[in-house]
Structure formats: C-alpha cells, structure tokens
C-alpha cells in the first residue's frame, strides 16, 4: 500500500507540473493566447488535459518512471523526455480534430516549458529523493571471491554499491588461488548461510548478486537461497552477458525466448544517425568557429610545427581514415617516446597496459590544456561532416592498439568511430582497457538515438569536470 501511494504521489506531481507549464504557456504565448487561460480547466480543454494525463500515466509506466527502484538520474531524465515527446505527439491529433479551445501558440509554449522542466524535475527527484529512499532498504553483495574481485575492480564500483545501500559482503566458497576476503574494501559478514540471520537482524531487504565466475547451478542456488529473505534481487551478469544486444522477452511456439536486436543494423536507424551527424557537425562548425580559430592560433604561435595534426586510424570496415587534431605534442614525439620506453620501465609498463601516459613528456604546455578539456579533438567535427566519423561511437583504433582488441576487432569496426563515446563519459582515461571494450560493445549492440543524445549531454558535463583527462 505504501509503494502504491508513492507511485500515485509521483504521478500527481508530474501532472501538477504539466498543468503549471500549460498555464504559463497560455500566459507567455504571443497574441491573444493569454485569453483562454480561464478555460484551460473546463469543457473541451478539461477533456484534453484528462486525455493527456492518461497518456502520461501509460507512457510513463512503460518508461519505468513510477518504479521505486534505483536508477541513474540521466536514465530518468531521458525516460521522462521520451514519454513526454510521445505524449505530445499522440495528443496533437485529437486536439486538432476536436478543435479545442487551447490555442496552438499556448500549447506549444506550454510543451516548450515542459520539455526541459519535467525531465529535469524527475531526474532531480531520482537523485535527491528516490535514491535515498532506496538506500534505506540496505543491501548485501554476494559472490565468489574471483567474481567479487572483478566487481571491486570496476571503475567507480562505489556508485553501484552506494546506490543500493550496500554495506557488507557475503562470500561464496572459492577455489585455490582466489582472492582472500581481507582484500575486499567492504566488510565480509559471512557466507550465504548467514543471509537469513543477517536479513533478520540487520533488516537487509536487497541482495546484489555478483554473477561473474558463478556457474549456472551456483547462481541458481544463490537465487533460491535468497527467496523469502530479501524483497529485491539485483543480478550483476557476467561479462559475456553485459555485451549482449538489446533484449526482448517473447514466446515462439509457446516457448519463452530472448530476442536480440542491434539497432544500427537497421537501414532506417543508420540513416537517422547519419542525419543527426550531418546536422550536428555542420551546426558545431559554425557555432565553434571562433574557438577553433583561437585554438589554431594558440598552437601555431607557441610551438614550432603545424597546428593541425593528422593521425592515421582504422575507421568503419577497417578502412584507413585520417583524424584531424590540434597538435598537442612536440614535432619529434616518436623519438621522445622511443627513448622514454627504452629508459623508463614504469612508463613502458603503463604504455603496454593502456597505450597512454599520465606524465607524457611529449605534450606541450598548450597541448596539456587542450587535452584537459578535450579541445584538441574539435577538428574531428570536420571528419564527422565528411562521413569518416560519427558524433557518438567507439573511438577510432590506432594501429598500435589494433592487436589488443583480438576477437573484438571486427565488432568494434562495424560502425563509424565517434567523436565521443560511452567510455569517454564513464571515466575517460581512468577506465581500464577491458572495461573500455565492454562499454564499446554495449554501445554498438544497444544503440538508440536517445543513447546518443545522453552521451552528448554527459560529454559536456565530463569536459567541465575534467574527470579522467590527461
């Protein structure tokens, strides 16, 4: 009953904000649009608003906006935006056919206000309210020693653990050579047999099951043991499952099946993505032209050599492309790197692990600033316009990195490389190589236009924070 009340409260808050936006739209719309403000809640307008409320409730439920579970605020923002856009499109036809008293200018102004305000309101509510509510339920993490080691090695694993209120670990029997519990950053409270007692004494209501390195029988045993003791089970799947495409559950011949979709294989989706690339890159070049000119001059007059550096990379279908970048290194960078790797063992090990150096002696003073804010990548907007790259996608592979991708080479190069991507907004250089591959594969196999918009917006916040940049 309590969860139903909270869901209804969420819906009531959404509808109140939508009504407020429509009222403000009627006031600020040009011409005589302010006149029907008094008729917004009577007659045909009231029926239209009731229809809009039902639309929002149905589409919001489909987008999981009324589920009392932990979500990333960015996910909530785009889920609310999708539901609002679909509601507006479905509402437009009956408004036109019924010729209701809401004037087009007032309606457009109201929707224009709601488009940013409602998703932002739901994202803030998720971050400040529902996430705190979820953490009050308390959670335990359970897995094998090796699986837990992989979890704690993930970039920002704390964010996942804290979102659920995870305060302890239950360790399953391990194998020889597995990590010891003393190596884990969260306290070990026992094994799976201790779950009933801990759930009762510590009021544990959620269990995060770390599935990597668990067999099917072991995972089934964990799930069966947890039933009846906790209210919610979250399963962190194995790496192989994390890389799968968008999944739908259906039935074929009466049998449950999983349907795997790959959005970018659709000709329509490919055309849509390319259209966004052309429009976005053209607008970007026009808007950013003063900044591009300023950076060009700064590079040109602070160090000898050309201002634009063209680097050969692999593009879609293993075709060579030449990336345009503002030069951030000295002109004899290859010689400097060769000497450094020959004389510095730590640098050589770091280069072998990630093909990057945190303290790279090849970078100029201006280049260090450009890299800090990723301004050196801006000339690649021209690569996007020419069709060599996309605004969003996996970063282009260099010839040095090619062999490191092993079985993922063809998968990663089945789409255009991107100016920004999923791993860039997930930690940039702080994300290790294996996790980069996982994030790239997730993007390729789960692409939607909404995911692209989300990555573009998150890129702006990452650039401001300078997180993981060097």
N, C-alpha and C positions, 0 to 999 in steps of 0.2 A: 504494500500500500504506500509506503514511504517513497519507493522508487517511482511509482506511478504519479504521485503528487509532484515530485521533482521534474518529471518529464512534462507534465501539464504546465508547470511553472515556467519551464524553458519555452514552451510553445506560446504561452501568454506574453512573455517578454518579447519574443520575436514579433508577434502580431501588434503589440503596442508600439514597437519601434517602426514597423511598416506603416501603421496608421499615422504616426507622427511625421514620417517622411512625406506621405501623401498630402497631409495638411500643409506642411512647409512648402511643398511643391506648388500647391494651389496659391499660396501667398506670394511666392517669388516668381512665378511664371509671368512672362510678359503679356501685355494686353489685358483683356477682360478676364483672364484666367482666375483672378482672385475672387470673382463674384460667386462661383458655385461652392465656396468653402462651406457655407451653411448647409448645402445639400449633399455633402460627402457621405453622411451617415443616415440617409433616408432614401426611400424609393429605389429606383434602379441602381443608384450608386451603392446603396447598402447591400443589395444583392451581389453586385460585382465584388465588393470587399469580402463578402462571405465566401464567394467562389474562390477568391484569391487566398483566403485563409485556409480553405480546404486543400487547395493546390500546394500551398507551402507546407502544410502538415504532411501530406502524402510524399512530396518530393524530398522534404527534409528527413523523413523517416528512411526513405531509400538511401539517402546520403549519410545515414547513421548519425544525424545531428542530435537525436534525442536519446542516444545510448549513453548511459552513465558509466563510461569507461575512459581509460587514459588514452588520449590522442595527442599527437603533435599539434600545436596551435596552427602551424602552417596547413596541416591537413584539414583542420576545422575551417580555416579561412576559405580554402578553395572548395570545400564541400558546400559551404554556405553560398559561395558565389555561383557555383554550378546550379544549385537548387533555385536560387533567385533568378538567374537568367532563364532557366527553363520555365519557371512560373510566369515570368513576364511574357515570354513568347506564347505560352498557352492561354494567357489572359487577354492578349491583344485581339484575337479573333472575336470572342464573344462581345468584347467592348465595342468593336467596330460594327458587328452585326446588330447589336441591340441599340446602338446609338445612345449610349447612356450619357448622363449629364456631366461626367468627368471629362473636361476638355483635354485634347491631346497634349497641349503645352503643359498643363498642370500634371498630367500623368507622367509625361516624360521627365519633368523636373523632379517629381517625387521618386521615380525609379532611379534617376541620376543620383539623388541623395542616398537612396537605399543601397545602391551597388557597392559603395565603399563602406558605408556605416554598419550595415547589418553583418557582413562577413567579419569586419574588424571587431564588432561587439562580441560575436560568437567566439572569435579567436582569443580575445582578452578574457572572456568568461571561462574558456577552457584552461587558459594559462593560470588565471588567478583563483578560479573557483573549483571547477570540476577536478582538476589535477590534485588540488589539496584535499578534496573530498575523497578521491581515490586513495591517496596516501594514508588516510586514516584507517584504511582497512587492513593494512600491514601484510607483508608478503615474505615468503621464503624462496630461496633459489635452490634448486636441486639438480644434480647431475653427476656424471662420472668425473674423477679427478682430471682426466685429459680434456673432457668437454668443458669443464669449468675453467681450465687454464685458457682455452680458446676464447671463452666468453670474456674473461678478465683482460684478455689481450686486445679486445676490440677497441677501436677509437671511441673515446667517451662512453665506455660501458656504464659509467656512473649515471648518465642521463636516463638510461633504460631502467636501471635498478631503483633510482630515486623516484621515478615516475610512478612506480608501483609500491613505494614504501618498503623496499626490500631491506631487511635488517640482519639477515643471517643466512647461512648455507647449510644444506643437508647433503652430505657426500655419500654417493653410492659406492659399493665395493669396486676397487680399481684393479689394475693389472701391474705387473712388475715394471718399474721404471716410471710409473705415473707420478705427477707432482704430489708433494705432501700437503696436507691441509694447512700447515704453517705458512705456505707460500701465498695463500689467498688473502685479499685485502678485507674481506668481510669475515666476521667470526663464524667458526664452524660449530653448529649447535647439536650435531649428531648425524644419524643416518635416517633412512626412510622410515624405519620402525619407530622413530621418535616423533613422527609427524602427528599422530593422534594426541599425544600428551602436549606437544608444543602448541597445536592448534587450540586446545582447550585452555591451557594456562596462559598463553601469550596472545590469545584472540587473533590468531592468524586466519585470514579469510581468503588469501590469494597465494597461488603457487606458480612460480616461473620455472618451467621445466626446460633445462638446457639439453636438447636432444642430440647435439653433435657427439659422436663416438658411442651412442647408445644403439644397440640392436633393436629390431622391431619388437622382439619379446621383452627386452628390458624396458623399452618405452611403454609398452602395453601394461607391464607390471606396475610402473610408476603411476600411470593414469588410474589403474584400478585401485591402487592403494590410497590415492588421494580422494577418490569419490566418497562423499559423505563426511569429509573432514574440512574441506575448504569450499568456498562458494564459487570461486573462479579459478580456472586453469589457463595459463598462458604457456604456449609451447614455442620455444625458440628453435626453429628447424635446423637441419644440417645444412652445410654449405651448398650441397647439391640441390637442395630444395629451395634455398634462398635465390638461386639463379634461374628458377623456372619462370615461364611467361605468366601473363595474367591468366588466372584460373577461374573457370566457372564450373559449378557442380550441376550435373544434369543426369538424365536417365536415357539409356539406349536399350531397347528390348527388355525393359523392366529392371535393368541393372544400373546401379549407380556408377557414373563415370566422371572423370575430370577432363574438361576441355581446355586446352592451352591455346591462347591467342597471342599473336605477335602483331601489334598494331602497325608497325612500319612496313609490314609485308603487304598491306592494303594499298592499292594504287591511289584511292581517294585520300588516305591519310598521308601518303608520301607527297601528293600534290598540295595538300593543306599545309604541311610542314614547310615545303619549299616556298609557298606563297608568303607565309609568315617570315621566312628568312629574307626574301627579296624586299618586302615592305619594311621590315625591321632594320635591315642593314642600310638601305637607302636613307631612311629617316635618321639612323645613327650617324652616318657620314655627314649629313647636313648639319645636325644639331651639334656634333662634336668637332666640327671643322676648326673652330678657334683653338680648342685644346690640342688637337692634332698638330696644328701649325706651331703652337707654343712648345710642345714637347720636341718636335722636329728640330727647331732652332736650338733648344737647350742641349740636345745630344750633339748636334753638329758643331757647336762652338765651345764645348767643354772637353772634348777628347778627339784626337785625330781619327779619321776614318769616316766611312759613310754613316748617315743617320739611320738608314733602313737596312736591316739585315735579313737576308732571305735564306731560310734553312729548309733543306730537303727532308720531307717526311713522307710516310705512307698515308694515302687517302683511301677512299672507298674502293673496294676491289683490288687493293694492293697497288693502286696506281700512284705514281710519284706526284706530289704537289709541293709547291714552294711557299712556305709560310712567311708572311711579311711581319716583321717585328721591329720595334725600335731597338737599336743596338744598345745593349747593356753591358757588354764585355769589351775588353781591350782587343785590338785587332789581331794579336798573336795568341789568342785564347787557347788554341790547340797545343801550342808549345808549353804554355804555362801549366795546363792540365797534365800533360805528359810528364813534366818534371815533378809536379806535386805528387802524382800517383806513384812515381818511382822512388820518392824520398820519404813519403809520409804514409805509414801503414794504416793509421786510423782513417785518414782521408780515402785511402784505397778501399778499405772495407766499407765505408759509408757509400762510396760511389758504386760499388758492386751490389749493394743492397737496394738502392733506390735511384741510381743514376743522377743524384743531386748532392750538393754540398752546402751545409749551413753557412760555413765561413769560406766562401768561394773567392780566392784571390783574383780571379779573372774579372770580377764585376767592378765597374767604375762607380764613382760617387753618385753621379746622376742615375746610373743604372740601378743602384741599390734602392733609391727612392721609387723609381718606376716599377721595380719588381714588388716592392712593399704594397703598392696599390694596384698591381697588375696593369699599369698603364702601358707597359711595353707590348701588350697583346692587342692594343687598339687597332693597329693597321690591318689586323686579320679580318676586320669588318669588310674590307675590300675582297678578301678571299671568300667570304660568305656571299657577297653580291655576285661574284664570278661563278659560284657553284662548286668551288673546291671544298668548302666547309659549310657547316650549319651553325646557327646561333647557339644551339644546345646539342651536345653529343659527347661521346668519348673523345678525349684529347688525341691529336694525331700521334702516331707511333714513330719514333725515330729509328734509324737503322741500328743504333746501339741497343735499343730496347727490344727489338723485334723478337729475338730468340727467347727472351724471358717470358713471352706470352704463351709459348708452347701450343697447347690444344685450343687456346682461346684466340689465336691469331685471326682465323677466318671469320669467327663470330664477331670480333670487335671491329673488323674492317668491312662488315656487311652494311654499314651505314656511314653517312658522311661524318667526319670528325667535327667536333664542336668548338666554338669559341669559349664556352663554359660547359660544365657538366656536373653530374651528380656528385662525383668525389671532390670536385672543387668547392662545393658548398657544404661538404661534410668534413672539412678539416684541412683541405688543400695539401700542403706538403707534409702535414703531420700524419696523414693516413698512409699506412704501410702498403707495399706493393700488392700483396694478396688481397687486401681489402679494396684497393682500387679496382682490381679485376672484378670482384664481386659486385661493386657498385656499377661499373660499366655494363656488366652483363644484365643486371637488374634493369637498368635504363633501357637497353636495347629490347628486352623481352617484355617490358611493361609500359612502353611508351604511350602517352596520351598527350594531347595538346595542352591539357591542364598541368601535366607534369613539367612541360617546357616552361610555361608561364611561372610556375612555382620556382623552378631553378633560376630563372632570370631575376625574379624578385629577391630570392635569397642571395644571389650573387652580389647584388647591390649592398646588402647588409654585411656580407662577408668582407667586401672590399673596404668598407668603412671600419670594421673591427680589426682588419689586417691579420686575422687569425690564420696561423699556419703559413704565413708568407715569408719567403726568403729567397 
